[in-house]
Amino acid sequence: MTRRLTRELAGLPPPSRWSDPPPLPVLSSPDRRGKVLQLLAAQPWRAWRGSELAPVLGIENVNSFRVQLSPWSHQGRVLGAV
């Protein structure tokens, strides 16, 4: 329900069950944290996991990336990424 309300408040159309997901934004930030924040801002209704973010960012070692995301989520900088 929260995702639906967030989508409606942002003025976004409901996702179609049978279509492809929306395209990812062009990541222009020079650092990893900035790129993660750009992805989260582009699709605020989506609960990203570390294993989903890693391939988008070109990260091969998912476990070390999850360790890096953990403090960010505890500090409130990144939500729903771990």
Secondary structure, DSSP 8 states (H G I E B T S, - for coil): -HHHHHHHHTT-----TTS----------SSHHHHHHHHHHH-TT----HHHHHHHHT-S-HHHHHHHHHHHHHTTSS-S--
